[in-house]
Amino acid sequence: MNPSGERSGTNPRSMNRHSFPWFLVVLLLAGWGVSAALVRGETPRIFLIGGSTMANFPQGHPKPGWGQQLPKFFNEPGMVRNHARSGRSSKSFIDQGLWDKVKAEMQAGDYLIVHFGTNDSKVTDPARFVEPRGQFRVNLERFVDETRAKGAFPILATSLARRVWDDQGVFVDDGSEYVVVTREVAAARHVPLLEMRLRSIELERSLGVEGSIRLHAYVEPGANSFYPKGLKDNTHYSEYGATRIAALAVEEFRRLELPFVRWLVSPARAAALTEAASGESRPRPPGVGVR
């Protein structure tokens, strides 16, 4: 095969442009890490599946997901298709038919970011719980295999860290087995991995015990109609926090040199978006965080 993608000795004029076997190109490009959509001159779409920390919420809701903030980091925001749903695990996302809907919409050359592991650990909820080295692994492998069968490209993301500090002011990570399995599946199946766990831990630590409160969904009583009694949530994010997490995902896209980085806004613009979001999160009084 020559650099233009044609087989040696093949006359391209003998091929009907409408019957060109794009599926063969997709199979070849899968090995090169290049999207068929890019070759066709089309804008690829980036599908997101996961739980509440990634999901879209109504305007004014105090805990938007990072997937809701991600489109503003692209010059063509519409290429991001956020199918994440609040409260879903990999199991319930499949069982409720949500995965089938995503598959039906995905096309060759698209991308899928898979971000599960938080709700999968709900041991007391049989509708969501799965063992990390059992059905959770199987579900991740299914997302990978069925995405590739569509000619699209899977990307796995480790789950985010909750905000937990001990009495000595040391950030505590629970060492989730779901994170370990996500990394293992990515390595075994040669799938790009967004290291969102490590990046979120670094972010929390950089801001400290009190500073990290700004990342999260803290609401004073009477300040928000969704939570009139107030809210102190160390798992979900404020608009500022969700924007910071989305910015970390963008940094991971660049680190991995994913083909769709050409559609990202400039690093300077990304920094400006993050700075603008900081105005949405008011400073909190000391002593209201989890220790």
Contacts in CASP RR format, 6 or more apart in sequence:
PFRMAT RR
TARGET T0000
AUTHOR 0000-0000-0000
METHOD contacts of the structure
MODEL  1
MNPSGERSGTNPRSMNRHSFPWFLVVLLLAGWGVSAALVRGETPRIFLIG
GSTMANFPQGHPKPGWGQQLPKFFNEPGMVRNHARSGRSSKSFIDQGLWD
KVKAEMQAGDYLIVHFGTNDSKVTDPARFVEPRGQFRVNLERFVDETRAK
GAFPILATSLARRVWDDQGVFVDDGSEYVVVTREVAAARHVPLLEMRLRS
IELERSLGVEGSIRLHAYVEPGANSFYPKGLKDNTHYSEYGATRIAALAV
EEFRRLELPFVRWLVSPARAAALTEAASGESRPRPPGVGVR
1 7 0 8 1.000
1 8 0 8 1.000
1 28 0 8 1.000
2 8 0 8 1.000
5 25 0 8 1.000
6 12 0 8 1.000
22 36 0 8 1.000
22 40 0 8 1.000
22 108 0 8 1.000
23 108 0 8 1.000
23 151 0 8 1.000
25 36 0 8 1.000
25 39 0 8 1.000
26 36 0 8 1.000
26 108 0 8 1.000
26 109 0 8 1.000
26 151 0 8 1.000
27 151 0 8 1.000
29 35 0 8 1.000
29 36 0 8 1.000
29 39 0 8 1.000
29 109 0 8 1.000
30 148 0 8 1.000
30 151 0 8 1.000
30 153 0 8 1.000
33 153 0 8 1.000
33 259 0 8 1.000
34 259 0 8 1.000
35 44 0 8 1.000
35 109 0 8 1.000
35 110 0 8 1.000
35 111 0 8 1.000
35 153 0 8 1.000
35 259 0 8 1.000
35 260 0 8 1.000
36 108 0 8 1.000
36 109 0 8 1.000
36 151 0 8 1.000
37 43 0 8 1.000
37 44 0 8 1.000
37 107 0 8 1.000
37 108 0 8 1.000
37 109 0 8 1.000
37 110 0 8 1.000
38 44 0 8 1.000
38 109 0 8 1.000
38 259 0 8 1.000
43 76 0 8 1.000
43 79 0 8 1.000
43 263 0 8 1.000
44 79 0 8 1.000
44 109 0 8 1.000
44 110 0 8 1.000
44 111 0 8 1.000
44 259 0 8 1.000
44 260 0 8 1.000
45 78 0 8 1.000
45 79 0 8 1.000
45 80 0 8 1.000
45 81 0 8 1.000
45 106 0 8 1.000
45 107 0 8 1.000
45 110 0 8 1.000
45 111 0 8 1.000
46 79 0 8 1.000
46 80 0 8 1.000
46 81 0 8 1.000
46 110 0 8 1.000
46 111 0 8 1.000
46 112 0 8 1.000
46 113 0 8 1.000
46 260 0 8 1.000
47 81 0 8 1.000
47 83 0 8 1.000
47 102 0 8 1.000
47 105 0 8 1.000
47 106 0 8 1.000
47 110 0 8 1.000
47 111 0 8 1.000
47 112 0 8 1.000
47 113 0 8 1.000
47 152 0 8 1.000
48 54 0 8 1.000
48 67 0 8 1.000
48 70 0 8 1.000
48 80 0 8 1.000
48 81 0 8 1.000
48 82 0 8 1.000
48 83 0 8 1.000
48 84 0 8 1.000
48 112 0 8 1.000
48 113 0 8 1.000
48 115 0 8 1.000
49 83 0 8 1.000
49 84 0 8 1.000
49 93 0 8 1.000
49 98 0 8 1.000
49 99 0 8 1.000
49 102 0 8 1.000
49 112 0 8 1.000
49 113 0 8 1.000
49 114 0 8 1.000
49 115 0 8 1.000
49 116 0 8 1.000
49 143 0 8 1.000
50 83 0 8 1.000
50 84 0 8 1.000
50 85 0 8 1.000
50 88 0 8 1.000
50 90 0 8 1.000
50 93 0 8 1.000
50 114 0 8 1.000
50 115 0 8 1.000
50 116 0 8 1.000
51 84 0 8 1.000
51 85 0 8 1.000
51 86 0 8 1.000
51 87 0 8 1.000
51 88 0 8 1.000
51 89 0 8 1.000
51 93 0 8 1.000
51 115 0 8 1.000
51 116 0 8 1.000
51 118 0 8 1.000
51 119 0 8 1.000
52 63 0 8 1.000
52 65 0 8 1.000
52 84 0 8 1.000
52 85 0 8 1.000
52 86 0 8 1.000
52 87 0 8 1.000
52 88 0 8 1.000
52 119 0 8 1.000
52 236 0 8 1.000
53 65 0 8 1.000
53 66 0 8 1.000
53 115 0 8 1.000
53 118 0 8 1.000
53 159 0 8 1.000
53 160 0 8 1.000
53 235 0 8 1.000
53 236 0 8 1.000
53 237 0 8 1.000
53 245 0 8 1.000
54 65 0 8 1.000
54 66 0 8 1.000
54 67 0 8 1.000
54 82 0 8 1.000
54 84 0 8 1.000
54 115 0 8 1.000
55 65 0 8 1.000
55 67 0 8 1.000
55 68 0 8 1.000
55 82 0 8 1.000
55 84 0 8 1.000
55 85 0 8 1.000
55 86 0 8 1.000
56 64 0 8 1.000
56 65 0 8 1.000
56 67 0 8 1.000
56 68 0 8 1.000
56 82 0 8 1.000
56 84 0 8 1.000
57 63 0 8 1.000
57 64 0 8 1.000
57 65 0 8 1.000
57 68 0 8 1.000
57 86 0 8 1.000
58 226 0 8 1.000
60 224 0 8 1.000
60 226 0 8 1.000
61 226 0 8 1.000
62 217 0 8 1.000
62 219 0 8 1.000
62 224 0 8 1.000
62 226 0 8 1.000
62 227 0 8 1.000
62 231 0 8 1.000
62 238 0 8 1.000
63 217 0 8 1.000
63 231 0 8 1.000
63 233 0 8 1.000
63 236 0 8 1.000
63 237 0 8 1.000
63 238 0 8 1.000
63 242 0 8 1.000
64 237 0 8 1.000
64 239 0 8 1.000
64 242 0 8 1.000
65 84 0 8 1.000
65 236 0 8 1.000
65 237 0 8 1.000
65 242 0 8 1.000
65 245 0 8 1.000
66 237 0 8 1.000
66 241 0 8 1.000
66 242 0 8 1.000
66 243 0 8 1.000
66 245 0 8 1.000
66 246 0 8 1.000
66 249 0 8 1.000
67 80 0 8 1.000
67 82 0 8 1.000
67 84 0 8 1.000
67 242 0 8 1.000
67 246 0 8 1.000
67 249 0 8 1.000
68 82 0 8 1.000
68 242 0 8 1.000
69 239 0 8 1.000
69 242 0 8 1.000
69 243 0 8 1.000
69 245 0 8 1.000
69 246 0 8 1.000
69 277 0 8 1.000
70 80 0 8 1.000
70 82 0 8 1.000
70 246 0 8 1.000
70 249 0 8 1.000
70 250 0 8 1.000
71 77 0 8 1.000
71 78 0 8 1.000
71 79 0 8 1.000
71 80 0 8 1.000
71 82 0 8 1.000
72 246 0 8 1.000
72 265 0 8 1.000
72 273 0 8 1.000
73 246 0 8 1.000
73 247 0 8 1.000
73 250 0 8 1.000
73 264 0 8 1.000
73 265 0 8 1.000
73 270 0 8 1.000
73 273 0 8 1.000
74 80 0 8 1.000
74 263 0 8 1.000
74 264 0 8 1.000
74 265 0 8 1.000
75 263 0 8 1.000
75 264 0 8 1.000
75 265 0 8 1.000
76 263 0 8 1.000
79 260 0 8 1.000
79 263 0 8 1.000
81 105 0 8 1.000
83 98 0 8 1.000
83 101 0 8 1.000
83 102 0 8 1.000
84 115 0 8 1.000
85 93 0 8 1.000
85 98 0 8 1.000
87 119 0 8 1.000
87 128 0 8 1.000
88 96 0 8 1.000
88 98 0 8 1.000
88 116 0 8 1.000
88 119 0 8 1.000
88 128 0 8 1.000
89 116 0 8 1.000
89 117 0 8 1.000
89 118 0 8 1.000
89 119 0 8 1.000
89 120 0 8 1.000
89 122 0 8 1.000
89 128 0 8 1.000
89 129 0 8 1.000
89 130 0 8 1.000
90 116 0 8 1.000
90 117 0 8 1.000
90 120 0 8 1.000
90 130 0 8 1.000
90 135 0 8 1.000
90 136 0 8 1.000
90 139 0 8 1.000
90 140 0 8 1.000
90 143 0 8 1.000
91 120 0 8 1.000
91 127 0 8 1.000
91 128 0 8 1.000
91 129 0 8 1.000
91 130 0 8 1.000
91 135 0 8 1.000
91 136 0 8 1.000
91 139 0 8 1.000
92 119 0 8 1.000
92 127 0 8 1.000
92 128 0 8 1.000
93 99 0 8 1.000
93 116 0 8 1.000
94 139 0 8 1.000
94 142 0 8 1.000
95 127 0 8 1.000
99 143 0 8 1.000
99 146 0 8 1.000
102 112 0 8 1.000
103 146 0 8 1.000
103 147 0 8 1.000
103 150 0 8 1.000
106 112 0 8 1.000
106 147 0 8 1.000
106 150 0 8 1.000
106 152 0 8 1.000
107 150 0 8 1.000
107 151 0 8 1.000
107 152 0 8 1.000
108 150 0 8 1.000
108 151 0 8 1.000
108 152 0 8 1.000
109 151 0 8 1.000
109 152 0 8 1.000
109 153 0 8 1.000
110 150 0 8 1.000
110 152 0 8 1.000
110 153 0 8 1.000
111 152 0 8 1.000
111 153 0 8 1.000
111 154 0 8 1.000
111 155 0 8 1.000
111 258 0 8 1.000
111 260 0 8 1.000
112 143 0 8 1.000
112 147 0 8 1.000
112 152 0 8 1.000
112 153 0 8 1.000
112 154 0 8 1.000
112 155 0 8 1.000
113 155 0 8 1.000
113 156 0 8 1.000
113 157 0 8 1.000
113 194 0 8 1.000
113 249 0 8 1.000
114 140 0 8 1.000
114 143 0 8 1.000
114 144 0 8 1.000
114 154 0 8 1.000
114 155 0 8 1.000
114 156 0 8 1.000
114 157 0 8 1.000
115 157 0 8 1.000
115 159 0 8 1.000
115 194 0 8 1.000
115 196 0 8 1.000
116 136 0 8 1.000
116 139 0 8 1.000
116 140 0 8 1.000
116 159 0 8 1.000
116 178 0 8 1.000
116 182 0 8 1.000
117 136 0 8 1.000
117 159 0 8 1.000
117 176 0 8 1.000
117 178 0 8 1.000
117 179 0 8 1.000
117 182 0 8 1.000
118 159 0 8 1.000
118 160 0 8 1.000
118 178 0 8 1.000
118 235 0 8 1.000
119 128 0 8 1.000
120 128 0 8 1.000
120 129 0 8 1.000
120 130 0 8 1.000
120 132 0 8 1.000
120 136 0 8 1.000
120 178 0 8 1.000
121 129 0 8 1.000
121 132 0 8 1.000
121 176 0 8 1.000
121 178 0 8 1.000
122 128 0 8 1.000
122 129 0 8 1.000
123 129 0 8 1.000
130 136 0 8 1.000
130 139 0 8 1.000
132 176 0 8 1.000
132 177 0 8 1.000
132 178 0 8 1.000
132 180 0 8 1.000
132 181 0 8 1.000
133 177 0 8 1.000
133 181 0 8 1.000
136 178 0 8 1.000
136 181 0 8 1.000
137 181 0 8 1.000
137 184 0 8 1.000
137 185 0 8 1.000
140 156 0 8 1.000
140 181 0 8 1.000
140 182 0 8 1.000
140 185 0 8 1.000
141 185 0 8 1.000
141 189 0 8 1.000
143 154 0 8 1.000
144 154 0 8 1.000
144 156 0 8 1.000
144 185 0 8 1.000
144 189 0 8 1.000
144 191 0 8 1.000
147 153 0 8 1.000
147 154 0 8 1.000
148 154 0 8 1.000
154 189 0 8 1.000
154 191 0 8 1.000
155 191 0 8 1.000
155 192 0 8 1.000
155 193 0 8 1.000
155 194 0 8 1.000
155 258 0 8 1.000
156 182 0 8 1.000
156 185 0 8 1.000
156 186 0 8 1.000
156 191 0 8 1.000
156 192 0 8 1.000
156 193 0 8 1.000
156 194 0 8 1.000
157 182 0 8 1.000
157 193 0 8 1.000
157 194 0 8 1.000
157 196 0 8 1.000
157 249 0 8 1.000
158 179 0 8 1.000
158 182 0 8 1.000
158 183 0 8 1.000
158 193 0 8 1.000
158 194 0 8 1.000
158 195 0 8 1.000
158 196 0 8 1.000
158 197 0 8 1.000
158 198 0 8 1.000
159 176 0 8 1.000
159 178 0 8 1.000
159 179 0 8 1.000
159 182 0 8 1.000
159 196 0 8 1.000
159 197 0 8 1.000
160 196 0 8 1.000
160 197 0 8 1.000
160 200 0 8 1.000
160 245 0 8 1.000
161 173 0 8 1.000
161 197 0 8 1.000
161 200 0 8 1.000
161 201 0 8 1.000
161 204 0 8 1.000
162 174 0 8 1.000
162 234 0 8 1.000
162 235 0 8 1.000
163 204 0 8 1.000
163 212 0 8 1.000
163 213 0 8 1.000
163 215 0 8 1.000
163 216 0 8 1.000
163 234 0 8 1.000
163 235 0 8 1.000
163 289 0 8 1.000
163 290 0 8 1.000
164 171 0 8 1.000
164 172 0 8 1.000
164 173 0 8 1.000
164 174 0 8 1.000
164 234 0 8 1.000
164 290 0 8 1.000
165 171 0 8 1.000
165 172 0 8 1.000
165 208 0 8 1.000
165 209 0 8 1.000
165 212 0 8 1.000
165 289 0 8 1.000
165 290 0 8 1.000
165 291 0 8 1.000
166 172 0 8 1.000
166 291 0 8 1.000
167 291 0 8 1.000
169 209 0 8 1.000
169 291 0 8 1.000
171 201 0 8 1.000
171 204 0 8 1.000
171 205 0 8 1.000
171 208 0 8 1.000
173 197 0 8 1.000
173 201 0 8 1.000
176 197 0 8 1.000
179 197 0 8 1.000
182 193 0 8 1.000
183 193 0 8 1.000
185 191 0 8 1.000
186 192 0 8 1.000
186 193 0 8 1.000
187 193 0 8 1.000
192 256 0 8 1.000
192 258 0 8 1.000
193 256 0 8 1.000
194 249 0 8 1.000
194 252 0 8 1.000
194 253 0 8 1.000
194 256 0 8 1.000
195 252 0 8 1.000
196 245 0 8 1.000
196 248 0 8 1.000
196 249 0 8 1.000
196 252 0 8 1.000
199 248 0 8 1.000
199 251 0 8 1.000
199 252 0 8 1.000
200 245 0 8 1.000
200 248 0 8 1.000
203 212 0 8 1.000
203 215 0 8 1.000
203 244 0 8 1.000
203 245 0 8 1.000
203 248 0 8 1.000
204 212 0 8 1.000
204 215 0 8 1.000
207 214 0 8 1.000
207 215 0 8 1.000
209 289 0 8 1.000
209 291 0 8 1.000
210 284 0 8 1.000
210 286 0 8 1.000
210 287 0 8 1.000
210 289 0 8 1.000
213 284 0 8 1.000
213 288 0 8 1.000
213 289 0 8 1.000
214 238 0 8 1.000
214 240 0 8 1.000
214 241 0 8 1.000
214 278 0 8 1.000
214 281 0 8 1.000
214 283 0 8 1.000
214 284 0 8 1.000
215 237 0 8 1.000
215 238 0 8 1.000
215 240 0 8 1.000
215 241 0 8 1.000
215 244 0 8 1.000
215 245 0 8 1.000
215 281 0 8 1.000
216 233 0 8 1.000
216 234 0 8 1.000
216 235 0 8 1.000
216 236 0 8 1.000
216 237 0 8 1.000
216 238 0 8 1.000
216 241 0 8 1.000
217 231 0 8 1.000
217 233 0 8 1.000
217 236 0 8 1.000
217 237 0 8 1.000
217 238 0 8 1.000
218 231 0 8 1.000
218 232 0 8 1.000
218 233 0 8 1.000
218 238 0 8 1.000
218 284 0 8 1.000
218 288 0 8 1.000
219 227 0 8 1.000
219 230 0 8 1.000
219 231 0 8 1.000
219 232 0 8 1.000
220 230 0 8 1.000
221 228 0 8 1.000
221 229 0 8 1.000
221 230 0 8 1.000
222 228 0 8 1.000
222 229 0 8 1.000
222 230 0 8 1.000
223 230 0 8 1.000
224 230 0 8 1.000
224 231 0 8 1.000
232 288 0 8 1.000
232 289 0 8 1.000
232 290 0 8 1.000
234 289 0 8 1.000
234 290 0 8 1.000
237 244 0 8 1.000
237 245 0 8 1.000
238 280 0 8 1.000
238 281 0 8 1.000
239 277 0 8 1.000
239 280 0 8 1.000
239 281 0 8 1.000
240 277 0 8 1.000
240 278 0 8 1.000
240 279 0 8 1.000
240 280 0 8 1.000
240 281 0 8 1.000
241 277 0 8 1.000
241 281 0 8 1.000
243 273 0 8 1.000
243 274 0 8 1.000
243 277 0 8 1.000
244 274 0 8 1.000
244 277 0 8 1.000
247 270 0 8 1.000
247 273 0 8 1.000
247 274 0 8 1.000
250 264 0 8 1.000
250 270 0 8 1.000
253 260 0 8 1.000
253 261 0 8 1.000
253 264 0 8 1.000
254 261 0 8 1.000
254 264 0 8 1.000
264 270 0 8 1.000
265 273 0 8 1.000
END
